[in-house]
Amino acid sequence: MEFAPSNAPAPTRALATEAVHAGREDLVQLGLHAAPIDLSTTYPSYDVEGEAARIDAFASTGGRLDGPPVYARLDNPTTARFETALARLEGTESAVAFASGMAALTAVLLVRASMGLRHVVAVRPLYGCSDHLLDGGLLGTEVTWTDPAGVAAAIRPDTGLVMVESPANPTLSEADIAALAHSCGSVPLLVDNTFATPVLQRPAEQGARLVLHSATKYLGGHGDVMGGVVACDEEFAAALRQVRFATGGVLHPMAGYLLLRGLSTLPVRVRAASATAADLARRLSADPRVARVHYPSVGGAMVSFEVYGTRAT
Ligand SMILES: Cc1ncc(COP(=O)(O)O)c(C=O)c1O
């Protein structure tokens, strides 16, 4: 049996408060309770040349767009609220949202490939499609699979990224993120934090440069919104915005709204789901048909287990 009872920390007051207020600080002044949803794809233009210059600047730097919005593939005010809130929860400078978790990972790989850094060191297991994206050659990525202890030795001059999922899908294996970050040296470490959420684990505080979520899971929380997001420093965020602008994997503003709303209840949901999952893990471990139960030390809603016998028995 390999599970510890949930030791999920109760969210600090700061985290629970951020979950409700981050990205919505201006609402009181606007006289609103819920965040407005801006569905505009394009906006009135009063200064065509000035606007063209702003678009050019955005395309070449990815810097935050000051002033009124221009076009929805650059940014969107509703989605920006979700990005601000998620960055606050993960303890990073910035966050950049995408149409899905896979679009988010694709953008990270493209940022690094654009610098000639196509080699990735990755720790298995990863979510199946992430594994496929890295391994299948679709983006010209070359991957070295290793375990956490082998990361330092696997890094080459053209390594652009080290990637780990913790807890991992589907085995729920966990990595020592701080130790991994140390092994990475100057190579960015990306931690897929989908299963833990910032309620249970904030990888940036342990040295990860990039924190990725399939927002489709717990951030949304209700099975009705697809999205992805990368929380990181502003320098990497700017590069991600450039890729998002050029390749178009934007999050729809309605999804941005739903994800922002999902964050409000994230700490409460994650704690409740962790308690249920830990109880399930305990019960499974007492079942004589169950060989092993895996439950992450950080807690969370996922439990995996192995049974005796074969599929047929
Ligand atoms: C851990 C993890 N990362 C990434 C993804 C991909 O996210 P999406 O389905 O939002 O593209 C998934 C999807 O199940 C996942 O479980």
The ligand as a Gaussian input file, in Angstrom:
#p B3LYP/6-31G(d) Opt

LIG

0 1
 C       -1.964000      16.164000     -16.300000
 C       -2.527000      16.665000     -17.590000
 N       -1.831000      17.579000     -18.292000
 C       -2.291000      18.051000     -19.479000
 C       -3.492000      17.604000     -20.013000
 C       -3.968000      18.159000     -21.324000
 O       -4.940000      19.122000     -21.086000
 P       -6.159000      19.447000     -22.077000
 O       -6.985000      18.214000     -22.193000
 O       -6.843000      20.598000     -21.410000
 O       -5.566000      19.824000     -23.389000
 C       -4.250000      16.666000     -19.298000
 C       -5.524000      16.181000     -19.831000
 O       -6.135000      15.257000     -19.341000
 C       -3.749000      16.172000     -18.067000
 O       -4.412000      15.263000     -17.348000

